[in-house]
Each structure stands twice: as structure tokens, then as C-alpha cells.
Amino acid sequence: MEDKKRLAYSIIQFLHDQLHHGCLSPDAQESLEVAIQCLETAFGVTVEDRDLAVSQTLPQIFEAATGKKEMPYIRRNSEPIPPSDEDTAEAERLKTEGNEQMKIENFEAAVSFYGKAIELNPANAVYFCNRAAAYSKLGNYAGAVRDCERAIGIDPYYSKAYGRMGLALSSLNKHTEAVVYYKKALELDPDNDTYKSNLKIAEQKMKETPSPTGGTGGFDLAGLLNNPGFMSMASNLMNNPQVQQLMSGMISGGHNPLGGAGASPSPNDLASLIQATNMENKELIPNMRVSSFDFILGN
């Protein structure tokens, strides 16, 4: 912990120097002040704790590090260093233990074992896919989706990862996306009956799920609001003196011209008024298939 405090102090010292000598804009200075306060709170150190200072400042350490010749063992590509034979064997043992925990429905333990296997060999798609299955059993479908994505990134031809991704997405009610992954799983494993069954279920759920712009009975609110005829009718309706009196009466609770003093307007009164407005604008809205009264009631 002492070394971490020394490192934190070096960073705070660097930021403090930049704050006073870095020729920064007021906004940048304010951001640095916040960063310094956060670091001081997190590590319990301040710029006054000079006993934590090391022999070189952070810029000096950085300059010395970048000024050295390139180390011969540095890998210039992004390929991960493969695990040793011992790590590979231990990762397989941990995966097997995770599988055993799945059989007895100890899913939290399974997640732990698969996670340890991943730490030893993060390039194995099976470990991520198995942990995704455990996450799904625990109801952590977002975690399952992330692990399936990792598995597919490692092995894009791993059908089981696509199938489990479909299950997780279906559990999140993302049936349209689930269908895509089930189809890919079947493309890679055409004879898998489970994928076929799950695909049919997801497609049915997708049909049953209402469209974001459509409601019950195919009511398309977005389309209605984009209909120039409807908007013209609505504008005329809101400019109608009777409607203005009606709305004023509903808000105040007093006299309204359609329903008598102190009375709420009846559905027939409203329907008649709106129907009259429709008649005035019938040439503008020949294709509307929903009554104005139904729209007001939200049916």
C-alpha cells in the first residue's frame, strides 16, 4: 500500500505542477483540481506529504523510460502471450470443475471456476461460453451477452456461442436480435434441433411484440403525427372557439358549453364536435383509419 501511495503522490505532484505552470485554460485547470481532489480522497494523500516523494519526478521517470532502447522482448503485435502448458492444464481442470458445479446447479460456484479458467487462458472461447450459461441460470442475462460476445470474438465459428447469445437476448425480450443469432447458430450447425425450436419461438415472440411505433390494433401514432391531414385537423380543432371553451371548462371545473353548468362533457358531445371538425377537413384526411374519439381515449 505504501508503494501505491508513493505512486499516487507522484501523480498528484505532477498534476499540481501542471495546474500552476502548465498554461492551461480555466476549464482545464478546474478539471485538474477535481482530479487532484479525487486522487487525494481515494489514496489518503496530499501534495503536502513530501515524505512520500521519490528521487525522481513523474516526468523524469517517464523520460528515462522512453529514452531507453527498445527492449528485445517487447511484442510489436497485439497477439496475447499464449499460456504455459501448466496454466493450460489448470484452466482445463477449473473448467471441468465448473461443469460439475453446473450439474448440481451450484451456478455461482460455476461462474467462479470459469472465471479462474479465463484468467489463466483468456483466449479460450469455451470458457466464456460456459460462464455465459452459468450467468443465464443466475438471471444475469447482460453478463451472458457480454461473455457470448467475447466467445464469438475469439471463435466466430463457435455455434454454441451464437445459440447461447440467442437465449440471453430472448430472456431480455430482444427477440429480433435473438432471431439473428439463432439463424447464425443454425448456419453453423444445421442439424441442431434445439436451435430450430428456439428460432421458431423467437420468431413467434417477435410477431407478438408490438412495434415501437404501433400500438394495439395496428395504431401507428408516429404515422398519425406525421400525417399532414391529421395535423391540419388538430390545428383547426384547437383553434375552434367551442373547443377552447370546452378545455377551459374542464380545467376550471366550471360551466362548459357542451355539457351544461358544472357538468363534464359527455362522450357524445365530444364525438359530435370532433366529427364536425373531421367533416370540415375530410378532403385533407381521406386515408385515416382511426376515429378521433378513439384517439383521445387512447384506444
N, C-alpha and C positions, 0 to 999 in steps of 0.2 A: 504493500500500500504506500510505503514511503517513496518508492520509485515513481508510482503513479502521481503522487503529489508533486514530486520534482518536475515531472513532465508537464503537469497542469500548470505549475508555476512558470515554466519556461514559455508556455503558450500564452499565458496571461501577460507575462512580461513583454512578449513580442507585440501582442495586441495593444498593450498600454503605450508602447513606444510609437506604434503606428498612429494611435489616437492623437498623440501630441506632435508628432513630427512627420506624419505621412501625407500632409497636404490633401486631406480628404474633404469631401463635401459635407455639409451639415447633416444630411441624411445618412451618409456613410458613417460619420462619427457617432451618431445616435445608435446605429446598428451595432457598432463595435462596443459601445458602452453596455448595451443589452447583453452581448455575447460575453463580455468580461464578467458581468454580474452573474450570469448563468453558470459560468465555469467556477467562479468563486463559491457559489452556493453548493454546486454539485460536489466539489472536492474539498471544501472547507479550507481554502487557502486564499490569500490576498497578495497583492503586489508588494505589500509591506513585509511579507515573510521571507526576508532575504537569506535566512539560513537554509532555504530550500534551493538556492541558486547553485547551478553547476558552473564549471570552469569556463564554459563557452555558452554564448547566447544561441538561441534557436537559428537565426540566420547564419551564424558561424558554423554550426553543426551541419546545416543544410549545404552550405557552400563546400565544406570539406567532403561531404558525401558525394555531391555531384561532380566535384573536381577530380575524383579518383578515376583511374582507368576502369573500364567495364569489367566486371567480374566474369571469369570464363564460364561459370556455371549458370549464369542468367539465361533463361529460356526466352527467346525472342518471339515465340508464337504463344497463342492462348491455350495450347493444349495442357490439360492438367497433368500433373505428375502421377503416373499410374501407382496404385497401391502395391505394397510389397506382398510377397506370397503369404506372409504371416497375417497381414491385415485382410487380404482377400479371404483366407480361410476363416478368420474370426468373424468377418462380416457375414459369411455364409452360415456360420453357426448361429449368429444372432438372428438372421432371417428365419432359420428353421425354428428357433425358439419363439419368434414372433408368430409363426404359423401355428405352433402348438397352442399358444395363448388364444389365437383366433378360434380354434376348435372348441375350447372350453368357454368361449365368449368373454374372455378377460381382455376386452378391447383396449383399455388404457395401457395395460402392460404390453400389448402387441405394438401399439404406437411407439412406446419407449424402445422396444427391441429393434424395430425397423429403423427408428431414428439413429440408434447407435450404429447399426449396419451402414446407414447412409454416411455417417461421419467417417467411417473407415474407407468406404468406397462410394463416393458420390456420383460415380459415372455408371451406376447400375440402375437401369430403368425399372427392374422388377421390384427393387426395394421401395421406390417411390410409389409404384402402383399398388403394392401390398399395403403400404401405410395409408394410401387413399381409401382402400377398402375398409380399414380399421376406422378411419375418420368418419366414413359414411355410417358405419354401425353406431358411432357415438353421436350422430346427428350433426357433425361438423362438416357440412357439405362444401362450404367455401374452402376449407382445408383440403378436402378431397379433390376439388377442382384444381387447386394450385399444384398438388402432387401429381395429378394426371398430366398437367401441362409440362411439368418437369420431365416426367417419364416420356412423353411424346417428343420433347425436345432432344432427349438422349437417343431415343429409338423411334423414329417416325413410322416404323412398320410394325409396331407392337400393338396388335389388335385389342388386346385386353385393356390397354390404357384408354383407348377410344371408347370401349364398351363401358368401363367404369366412369369415364367422364360423362357419358350419356346418362347413367344412373344418377350421378350427382346433380347434373343440370336439371333432370326431371324432378328431383326432390326439391330443387329451388324454383320449380314451376317455370323453368326456362325450356319449354317443350320444343320450340322451334330450333333452338341451338342443339338440344338433345338429339333431334332427328338427324341433324348433320353428322354428329359423331357416331350415332348408331349405323348410319349408312356407310361411313368410312370403316367402321369395325367390320361390317359385312363384306365390304370390298376386299378387305384383307383376309377375312375368314368366312367365305360364302356359305359354309355348311353349318354354321353355329346357330342352332335353334333358339338359344336364349336371346341373341341379338335380334333375330327376326321377330320374336314375340315382343321384346321391349320396343322395337321400332314401331310396330303396329299400335302399341299402347300410346307411345309418344305422339304418333300422328293423330290418333283419335283425340287425345287431350288437346292437341294443338287446334283441332277443329272446334272443340268445345269452348276453348278460351276465347272470350270476346276480344275483338280488335281494339287497339288503343283508341281509335277514332270512331268506333262503332259501339253502340250500346245494345240493349235488349231489342229484339225485333229488327235489327239492322239499322237502327237510328244512327245516322252519321252527323254528329254535332259539328265536327270540323268542316265537313262539306256544306252543312247548312249555313254556318257563319261566313263561308266563302261565297255563298250564293248571292249575287248582286240583287236579285229579285227579293230575296228574304230581307236583306239589309235595307232595301228601299222601303219595304212594307213596315219593318221595325221602326225606321226613322219617321215615317208618316204616322205610325201608331203613337209614338212618344210625343209627337207634335200635336196630336189631336186634343182639343180642349177638354173633351169628356174624359179622356184617359188621364190627363193631368189632374182633373178634379177628383177622379176615382182614386189615384195614387195618393193625393193629398188627404183624402178622407180616410184611407186605410192607415196612413201613418199617424194621423191625429186621433183616429178613433171616433171622429165626429160624423157630421152629415156627409153622405155621399149621394150623388145624383142618381145612381143606378139602383140603390137598394133602399132608399128611404133614410130618414134621420136616424143616425146611430146604428144602422144595420150594416152588416157585411154584405158585399156584393154577392149575388148568387152566381153559381156556375153558368146558368142560362144567360144572365146579364152579360157576364164576361164573354161568353161564347158569341153572343149576338154582336157585341161591339167589335170583337176581333174578326168575326165573319164579315161584317160590313167593311172593315179595312181591307180584308182579303179581296172583296169584290172590287174595291176601288183600284187594287193593284193586280187584278187577275191576269192582265196582259203581260206582267213582268215575271210572274211565277208559275208558268204553266206546268212545270215538271216537279213541283214539290209534292211529296207523298206522305207528309205528316201533318196532322191538324195543328193549328196554332194553340188550341186549348190543351191538347196533349203535351205540347212542348212546354207550356207554362207549368203544368203539373209535374213535369219531369218523367212522364211515362215513356 
